[in-house]
């Protein structure tokens, strides 16, 4: 009997379309002999849909038409089982599920929000849990974790939108201390959205204002001017980690942009997600730096409580050969399969290992104590009698 695998993607995020690309790629590479793939597409207005047509990238050219021909569903726990049920007055079970595979990107989806819902209903799922997902999404909190664990990070400052309104001069002074050029980033977005390089004070306000369109927090980093961008993927859990080949990413701008990552190619051609990015594998770095990046990648993976597959992005200063963690991607574009193929691991094998890790972790967690059989409220009369009143006096 096949394992029913619910692949969840989309969602109310600016990285919605990127999630669709990554998910469709994955669904077309999962072993269909072993798994029955159940696509679960979340629209930008937060409605859930299922239907086999959702495995075809061409149907997403018209989102409104897609909604008409797919089934609107909710994911629920019913008597200990996991089901997609229809919405509306007369609800019926569309299918059951054994395990979920979130392939989502961006704030409100990848940041632990979806993982928290899956934990609440109890279904096993592939990838990092709530804590790892949250840490991996917030560029400020993750840097604070790196600092506490002596992991290398780029010098930075940060602030809330309200602070920029009330203490703008102080914030500008902190940025000046970093020294121009700097990079302005929304704190919790990916895919290079809202990011700008600022070379002078005159460019600062426009870049910050643009970043605040996407987030309530902004991080400002010192720009490493003569640098190489390299990425390394990690597969595993807290017990073990293995690293992929290291890529050197080639950009047409001063950093790897959204267009570089996802839009590239000739006009009218289909995007292949991160797999379409211009890159050199292996990266043109020394063996010593490569080993350092692989070790830092493993440590970052453990420190952030990650699981499944992630991609750790690095900046290498050409002048000093110093390595800095740029950011982790807990659900990377294209699931970084292109970094594993040079090691001999095919995409289908990578997906199989991710699912296997999830099943093993789920079984291990279920052996831990989560609640007590005894009900301490059974003999509690405080709300009826004077117990509660006595406590309040």
N, C-alpha and C positions, 0 to 999 in steps of 0.2 A: 504494500500500500504506500502511495506517495505521501510525503510530508507536505502539508498545505502551508505555503509560505506567502504571507501577505506583505507585499512590497508597498510601503507608504511613501508618497512623494508629493511635491507641489507646496501648497500652503500660502498664507498671507505674508509674503516676504518679497523684497526686491530681487531676491535670487531665485524666484519661482521657476523661471524658464530653465535655469541652470540645473535645478533639481530634476526637472522633467528629462533633460538630456542625460544626466547621470543615471537616473533610474531606468530609462528605456535601454541604455547601453547594458546595464547590469542584468535586466530581465532577459535580454537576448543572449546572455552568456551563462546564466544559471542552468545547471544540469536538469533538463526537463524530464529525464528518465527517473530521476530521484525525487524531484519536487514538482508539485502542482502550483504554478505561480498564479497568485491572485493580486492583480494590480489594484491599489487603493490610492486614488488621486484626490488630493484636497485642493479645491479651487481657491482663488484669491479671496472669495467671500466666505471661506471656511466651511463649505459643504463638502462632504465626503462622497465619492463616487467609485463604483467598481464596474468592471466589464472587460472582456478580453481585448476589445478594440483599443484599450488604453495602453497596450504594449507596442502600438504603432506610432512612431514619432509624427507621422503626417497628420494624424487626427488633431494635433494640438495647434494646427494652423488657424483653426476657428474654434475658440473656447466655447462660445455659445452653442454651436452645433453639437459639440462634444457632450455637453450637459444633457441634451435631449435624448441621446441614444445610450447613455450609460445609466446605471441604477444608483439612485441616491441612497446612502446607507449610513448607519452608525456602527461603531465597534463596541461590543459590550461583553461583559462576563455574565454568563447565564448558567447557574448551577455548576460552577467550576469550569465550564467550557468557554471558548472564545468564539464569538459569532459576529458576522456582518449581518445586520437586520435592516430591512427596508424602513424608510421613514413614512410618516403619514398616519392616518387613522387605523388602517388595518396592517399591522406590522407582521412580517414573516421573515424567516431565516433565509438568507440568500446563500450563505455557505459558512462552514466552520473554518477555524484557523488553528494551526499548531504553533506557529511562531511568526513574529513580525520582523520586517527588515526595513527600518527607517532609512530612506535615502533622501534626506532633506538638507537644504542649505539656508543659512541666514537666521537672523534674529526672529524669535517667536516660534522657531521650529527646531533648529539645530542646537539651540542653547539650553536644552534640558526641558523645555516646555512639553514637547511631544513625549519625550522619555518619561516624564513624570506621569503623564496620563497612562502610558503603557504599564508603568509600575503599579499605578492605582488599580487597574483592572486585573493585573497579575500575569499578563501574557509575557512569555520569554521574548526577547528581542535582540537583534544583532547590534553590536557597537557599544559605545560608551554610555554609562548611566547618567543620572541627573547631575551629579557633582562634576564629573569629568567634562560633560557637555557644556555646563555653565562656565567652568573655568576656561575652557578652550575658546569660548565665544567672546569673553570680555577681555579686551587687550590690556586694560589697566590692572584688573585683579590678577591676571596671569603673570604680569610683570612683577607684581608684589610677591607672588609665590616664587618666581624665579629668584628674586632678590633674597628671600628667606632661605633658599636652598643653594645659594651660591652658584646659580646657573647664569651664563653670560647674556645680558640684555643690553639693548641700545639705550643710552641716556635719554630721559624723557621727563615731561611734566604733563599734568592733566587737570581738567576742570569740568564742572557742570555748566549747562546753559545759563542757569540763573546766576552763577558766579561770574560768568563773562559779562553779564549785564551790570552787575553791581561792583565788581572789582576788576574791571577791564585793564586798568593801568598796571596793577600788580601782576596780572597774568602775562601781560606783554613784557614785563620786566623779567619774569621767570623764563620766558621764551628767549629773550635776548641773552640770558646767561648760557643757554644751550649753544647759541651761536648759529647764525644763518649759514647755509640753508637748513631748513627743517621740513619735516613731513607732517602734514595735518591729516588725522584719521578719525572717523567716527569710531567710538570705542567698541561697538559690538557688531559690526558688519564685516562681511568677507568679500571675495571676488573683486577687490580693489575699488569698491564703490565708495564715492565721496572722498577719495584720497587725492591730495594735491601736494606738490613740492613748492615750498615758499622760499624764494631766494633773498627777499628783502622785506623790511617792515611794511612797505607800501602794498605788498601783496597779501599781508596777513589777514586782515579783516574779511576780505572776500572769501578766502579759503576756509576760515573758521565758520563764517556764516553758511557756506555751502555744506560743511560737515554737520552742522547743527540741524540741517533739514532732515537728516537721517537718524539722529540719535540725541539723547539728552547729555551725553558725556563725550568729550573730545580728548584724544591723546595727541601730544606733540612730541615728535622724536627728532633727535639730532640726525641729519642726513649724512650718511657715509658717502662721500662724493666719488671716490675711486673704489668701487666695490664690485663684487660678483654676487648674484642671487643664485643660491643653490637650494635644492629641496631633497629631502630624504624621507621615505615612507617607513612606517613601523607597523608590524603585525604582531598581535599577541594580547596579553592581559597583564595583570600585576605580577604573575609568576614568571613569565618568560616573554622575551621580546626578540624579534628578528628584524633586521634592517634590509632595505632594498638597495638597488643601485642609486647613485646620487646623480641628479641632473643639474645642469647649468642652464638656467632659463634665459632666453634671449628676448629682449624687449625693444620695441620701436620708440620707446619713451624713456624717461629717467627712472622708471620702475615698471614692473610688469602690470599692465593695465587690464581693465575688464575686456577691452577689445582684443588684446594680445591673448588672453586666456580663452575667450569663448566666441568671438565674432570672426577672428582671422580667416584667411582663405579667400578665394575668389568670390566676387559678388554673385549671389544666388546659390552658392554651395551650402550644403547642410553642415551645421556646426557639429564637431565631434567632442565638444566640451574641452576639458584640459588636455585631452589627447591631441588636440590640434595645435597646441602652443609650440612655437619654435624653441627647440631645446637641443642640447648636446649631452649625450649619455655615453660614457661617464663624463662627469664634469672635469674641466681642465684645472684640477687642483692636485696638490702633492698627495702622496699616499698618507703622509702624517696628518694632514688636515682632513683627509677623507675619514681616517680612523677616528679623529677627534669628533667630527660631525656625527658619525654613527653612534659613538658612545654618548654624546650629549642627547641625541635623538632618543635613545633608550631611556636615559635618565628622565628626560622631559616627559615621556610617555608614562613612566611610573609615578612621577611626582604629581602629575595632573589627573591621576586615576583614570587613564584612558583604556579602551578595550577595542578589539576588532582591528580595523586599519585606520591609520591617520597619516597625515603628511606634515612634517615639520619643515618650515621654511626658514632659511638662514641667510644672513648677510656676511660676506667675508671681506674684510678691509684689505685691499691689495697692498697697501703701503706697509701695514703692520702684520698681516696674516692673522689678525685677530678674528675669531669667529663669534658672531652674535646670533641668538635666536630671534628671528623676526616674529613668527607666530605659528601655532599649531592649527591644523585644520582637522577637526574631529571626524567630519564626514567629507573628505576631500573630493573635488571635482573629478569625475571619472573613476572615483575610488582609487586613484593612483595606480591603476593596473599597468600602465605603460612603464612604471618604475620597477615592476616585478618581472615583467617579461624578459628583460636582459639577464635576470638571474635564473631563468629556466622555468619560472612559475607562470603558467598560463592564467588568463583572466578567470576561467571557470574554476581552476584549482584555488585561486585566491578567494573567490566567493565561497567555495566549499569550506575552506579553513575558517573564514569569518563566521559562518553559520555553526560550524562545529564548536568553536570557542564559545559562542553564545549559549549553546545547549549545555555544555559542560559547566559554564558559570552559573546558569540557571539552576542546575541540579545541586551545585555546591551551596548556593544561597538558600535553597529550600531546606537544607539540613541545619541551618542556623535557627536559633529561637527568634521568632518574630512577635509572638504574643503569648499570654499566659491563659491556661484553661480556667483558672479560678476567676470568678467575677467579684471584684472588690465592692461593687455596688449592690450586691445581692442583699446584704443586711444593713445597707446605709439608709438611715431615716432622716437625715439632716434636712431635706427639703420639706418633709412633712411636720417634723417636730421642732424642738428647740436647738437641735444640733447646729444648724447653720446660723441661727440667731446668736447662739452663744459664741460662735467663732467671730461674728461681726461686732460683738460688743467690745 
